[in-house]
Amino acid sequence: MKKFILTAMIAFGGLLTVSAQAPDVQPGATDGKVAEIKFDKETHDFGNIPQGVPATYEFVFKNTGKTPLIVTNAAASCGCTTPEWTKEPIKPGKTGTVKATFNAASPGPFTKSVTVVSNAKNSTVILYLKGDVKPAENK
């Protein structure tokens, strides 16, 4: 009887472990149709930019998937970069943007990132801004 109870407990524990693992599927996507986000480019090099002048770049992406794409967040790696993004759902085949503005307050080379989170199959994409802030000329 003890062996039976022990075997039942092990089997039940294994069942719980298997059922606790969530599948990598979007909610409502039962037929494998999911959104996919594809950026034209994931790194932008501003080159040399003047100190004290904000620099902005707009990353363009396309929904290459089969269901509407929703960007839920775009977070910058620091307070010197401010992201804005398309908030409405992007239909398959359509495009949206993530605009990132870097406050070029301090001179020197920089690399900043913006982490984009969406309901896409590739749910997290990291975009990069880089360049070199040249000191402002004293007049």
Long-range contacts (C-beta under 8 A, 24 or more apart in sequence): 24-121, 26-67, 26-119, 26-121, 28-67, 29-67, 33-65, 33-66, 33-67, 34-65, 34-66, 34-67, 34-120, 34-121, 35-63, 35-65, 35-66, 35-67, 35-68, 35-69, 35-70, 35-90, 35-92, 35-118, 35-119, 35-120, 35-121, 36-63, 36-64, 36-65, 36-69, 36-120, 36-121, 36-122, 37-61, 37-62, 37-63, 37-64, 37-65, 37-69, 37-71, 37-116, 37-118, 37-120, 37-122, 37-125, 38-62, 38-63, 38-64, 39-125, 39-127, 42-125, 42-126, 42-127, 42-128, 43-127, 43-128, 43-129, 43-130, 44-127, 44-128, 44-129, 44-130, 45-130, 45-131, 46-102, 46-129, 46-130, 46-131, 47-131, 47-132, 48-131, 48-132, 48-134, 49-104, 49-131, 49-132, 49-133, 49-134, 50-104, 50-133, 50-134, 50-136, 51-104, 51-105, 51-106, 51-107, 51-133, 51-134, 51-135, 51-136, 52-104, 52-105, 52-136, 53-104, 54-101, 54-102, 54-103, 54-104, 55-101, 55-102, 55-104, 55-129, 55-131, 56-99, 56-100, 56-101, 56-102, 57-99, 57-100, 57-129, 58-97, 58-98, 58-99, 58-100, 59-97, 59-98, 59-99, 59-100, 59-114, 59-127, 60-95, 60-96, 60-97, 61-90, 61-95, 61-96, 61-97, 61-98, 62-93, 62-94, 62-95, 63-90, 63-91, 63-92, 63-93, 63-94, 63-95, 63-96, 63-120, 64-92, 64-93, 65-92, 65-120, 65-121, 66-92, 67-92, 68-92, 69-96, 69-118, 69-119, 69-120, 70-118, 70-119, 71-96, 71-98, 71-116, 71-117, 71-118, 72-117, 72-118, 72-119, 73-115, 73-116, 73-117, 74-98, 74-100, 74-114, 74-115, 74-116, 74-117, 75-114, 75-115, 75-117, 76-100, 76-112, 76-113, 76-114, 77-112, 77-113, 77-114, 77-115, 78-112, 80-105, 80-112, 81-112, 81-114, 81-129, 83-114, 85-116, 98-127, 100-127, 100-129, 102-129, 102-131, 104-133, 105-133, 106-133, 107-133, 107-134, 107-135, 108-132, 108-133, 109-133
